[in-house]
């Protein structure tokens, strides 16, 4: 049988061991922190010409890619034409409305650049107190112009 002092010493030893492991005193098997991607890169100094050129070129490529994703004037006109063609009656005053079924039809015909705007989430975001469950074509078109 162990004495009370031996039990206390053993308990303290186990406590210290687990506390040190928990605090990170030893290297643990979990090295996921080494896989965190780097998110900050310092700006190149004035004498680092190559790094400055690389930064400018990557920024230009990024902006070109983003501008290709934007809808041009012809695509916007086509979208408006399709929305107008598929409007759902009755109108509310002067405002043309569209229901979800026709909204999806327009989404299929509008082209790949517009596909991102024809989601249930966006329809629900623009849905207000219409008794027929429709959204305003003008509000949707304005949303596309702001976001696209």
N, C-alpha and C positions, 0 to 999 in steps of 0.2 A: 504494500500500500504506500501511496505517495503522501508525503506530508503536505500540510496546507501551504507552506512556503513554496514547495516544488510545483504545486498546482498553479499558484499565482504566477510563478516564473514562466511556466509553460504557456499560460494564458497570455502573459505579456509578450512573449516571444511570437506567438501566433498573431496577436493583434498587430505587432510591429511589422511582421512579414506582410500581412494583408494590407495594412495601411500604406506601406511603401509601394506595393504593387498598384494600389488604387491611385496614389498620388503620382504615379509615373516615375518612380525612382529607378525602376528597371525598365529595360526595353521590353515591351510586350510583343506578342505575336501580331497584334493588330497594327498594320502599317498603312491603313487607308489614308491617313493624313498626308502621306507622301504623294498620293495620287491627286491631290487637289490642284486643279489647273491654275496657272499663273494668270492673274487678271490685271496686273498693272505693269506697264513697261514705261520706263522713263523716256522722255523726249530726247531725240538725238541732239548732241551739242553742235555748235556752229561748225566745228572742225571735222565733224563726222559726215562728210558730204554724201557718201554712199548710203548711209542709213537715212539721211534726209530725203534723198531721191526715192528710196524704197518706200518710205512713208507717204510721200506725195503720190507715187504711182498706185499704191494700194488704196489710198483714199479715192483717187480718180476711178479706179475699177469698181469700187464699192458704189460710188455715186452713179456710174453708168448702169450698173445692175439694177439699182433702185429705180432709175428713171425708165428703164425698159419695163418694169412692173406697172408703171402708171398708165392709166387709160389716156389715149390720145383723143383729139376732138372727134374724129370719125367714130371711134368706139363709143364715146359718150352719146353721140347722136343716135347711133344704132340702139344703145340701151334705152334711151328715152322713147324711141319709136316702138320698141318691143313692149315697154311698160304701158305706153299709151294704147297699143293694140290689144293688150290683154287686161285692160282695166275691168273691174267688176262693178256693175251697177247695183244700187242707185248711187249717184254722186251726192256728196254732202256739200250743198251750195255749189261753189265753183271747183271744189276739190275732187279730183279723180282718185279712186281707191282701188286696191287690188287685194284679193284674198290669197290664202297660203297656196292653194292649188295652182292658181295662175302665176303666183310668185315663183314657184318651182319650175313651171314651164318656161318662163322667161329666163330663169337661171340656166336651163339646159341649152337655150338658143343663143344666149348672150356671148358665149366664148369663154376660153380658159382664164383670161385675165379677170373676168367678172365673177368667176365661180366662188371666190372667197367671200363675196358679199351676200350670197344666196344661202344663208344658213338659218336654221330655226331660231338660233340665239338672236340674230340680228332682227329677224321678223318680230320676235317677242319683245325686243327692246323698243321697237318703233310702234308696237301695238298699244293703242290707248283705249278709249271707251267706245269703240265702234260696236254697235249691236250685232253686226254681221261678221265680226272677227276679221276686219280688214285693216290694212295700213294705207297711209297716204302715199301716193306715187311720188309726189313732190318731196315729201320728207325723206323717203328712201333715196331718191336721186341726189338730194342735197347731202345725205349721209355718205353716199358713194363718192361724191366730189370732194368732201372734206377728208375722208379716210384714204381714198385712192390717190 
